[in-house]
Amino acid sequence: MPKKESAKQNQPKEKEEEEKSSEIEGPKKEESKEEIKEEPEKIFLSWTAPEYVHYEKSQLWFLGAGVIMGLLVVYAIIVKQWLMAAAFVAAAIALFRFTQIRPELREHSISNKGVKIGKNFFPYSKIKSFWIIDTTDVKTLNLESLRKLLPILKIQLQDIDSQKLREILKKYLPEQEGREDDLIDKFSRWIKF
């Protein structure tokens, strides 16, 4: 009799082990069939563009920037703010280095699932809205994401038809019509930075 009892005790343990192993293995085949039925990704538009507009700087531009930074350093020394003077020198070096960097070319695409910017994919559920700026100076797609850090994503459009892009995105996202570049972007373009 003790053998029969131990056999009965082993059966519940075996069932528990089977349940645990099925939890570890993941969903059953029936559940994975539903996932397969999901709509495949359709790319509507794709293009390559630099991550930002690079302006060639003339010798006059560098001379002007050098004079302004030099005056700021002299002012800091006159008022005996050594840390401020060091900060201006560091800023001048960083500014010069940044002007020498060329923007990377990135692959962008718009699909029925979301927007791909370089290697990063943003599903429509993570994007609040969009707006397109199409002027003689600039042509960008701007996305307001749900991210706390850097919520505005800017994509250079190059030769993409902005009207066609707008029609595609309106199916998935609300558009902020009439929105323009902020003052920092306008100022950056004005000083060709």
N, C-alpha and C positions, 0 to 999 in steps of 0.2 A: 504493500500500500504506500509506503513512503515514496516509491518510484513514481506512482501515478500522480501523487500530489506535486512532486517536483516538476513533472511534465506539465501539469496545469499551471504552475507558477511560471514556467519558462515561456508559455504562450503569450501572456500579457507583455512580458519583457520583449519578446520578438516583435509584437505589434508596435510597441513604443519605438523600437529601433528602426522599424520600417517607416514610421511616421517621421522620425528625425531625419532619416536618410532622404526621404522625399522632400523635406523642407530644404535640405542642403542642396539637392540636385536642382531645385528651382521649379518653375511652373511646369505643369503637365503639357503634353502635346496639344491638347485641345486649346489651352490658353495661347500657346505660341502661334496657332493657326490664325487667331484673331489679329495678332500683331502683323502677320504677313499680309493680311488684307488691307493694311494701312496704305494710303495713297502714296505712290512713289514720288520722289522729288522731281520737279520739272523746273529747269532753269530757263527763265524768260529772257534775261539779259546778262551778259558777262563782258567785262572789259578790264584792261590794265591801265592803271593811272598812278602817278606819284602820290606819296602820302600827303604832301603839301606842295604849294606853289613855291618854286625857288626863283628868286630874283637875282640876276647878275648884278654885282656891286661894282661901281666904278671907283677909280682912285679918289675922286671927289667925295664919294660916299664915305670911304674909310677915313679921309682927312676930316670930314665934318664930325664923324663919330668920335675920332681921336681927340679933336679939340674939345668937344662936349665932355668926354670922360676926363680929359686932362684938367679942365676947369673945375669939375666936381672934386677931383683929388686935391687940387690946390686949395679949394674952399675948405675941405675937411682938415687939411694941414693947418690953415690959418686959424680955424676955430679949435685946433688941437684935439680933434676927434680922430685918433690914430686908427681905431677899429673901423670907423667909417671910411677912412682913406684906403685901408686895406681891402675893405669890401668893394669899393669902386674899382680898384685895380683888378681884383678877382673877377668882377663883373665885366670889365673891359676884355680880359683874357677869354672869358667864357663866350662873350659876344663875338669876338674874332674867330674863335674855334667853331662856333655854331654856323657862322657865315660860310665856312669852308666845307661843311657837310652837305652832300647831295642827298635829296630825298630818295628813299627806296621805292622801287616800282612794286605795286601790289595788285594782286588779282582780286577783282570784286565780282560778285554775282547776286542777282535777285532771283529768288525761286518761290515756289508756292509754300515753302517751309519757313523762309526767313531771308536774312541778308548776310552775305559772307563778305567780310572785310579782311583781306589778307588771309591769315590762318584762323582768324576768329569768326565764329558763326553766331549770329544773333537771331533767335527765333522771334516771330512776330509777337509772341506773348511777352517778350522782354523789352519791347519797344512801345513807347507811348504814342508817338506821332512822328510825322516827317514834314519837311518843307524843302523846296528847291529854290535855290538862288541862281538865276540865269541872267547875268548882265554882261556887258562888254568886258569887264575886268575879271569876273569870277563866275564859275559854273560849278556849283556844289550841291550834293544831296546831303541834307542834315537830318540826323535821326536823334530824337530825344529818347534815350533809353531809361530803364528803371534803375540803373546803377546809381549809387550815391556818389562815387568818385568818377569824375569826368562823364557826366550824363549826356553831353552832346557829342555825337560822332559825326565828323565831316568827311565826306568822300568826294574827291575830285571827279568830275564827270567827263572831262575831255570832250570827245565827239559824240557822246551818247545823246539821243533825242530826249530832251527833258519832258516833252509832252507825253511821249510813249511811256517813259518811266513813271510819270505822275499817274497815268491811267492804271498801270499795273499795281502800284503801291496803294492806290485808293481802294482797291478790292480788299486789302488786308489791314490798312492803318488809316486813322484820321489825318487829314492834312491841316497844317497851320498856315492858312493862306495869308499872304501879305507880310509875312515875317521877313525881316532883313537881317543882315550881319550885325553883330554887336559892335560897339565902338572900338573895342580892342582890335578886332579883325580889320575894321576900316583903317584904323591908325597904322597897323602893321603893314597893310598894303600901301598906304600913303608914304611911309618911310622905306618901302621896299624891303621889309625884313622877312 
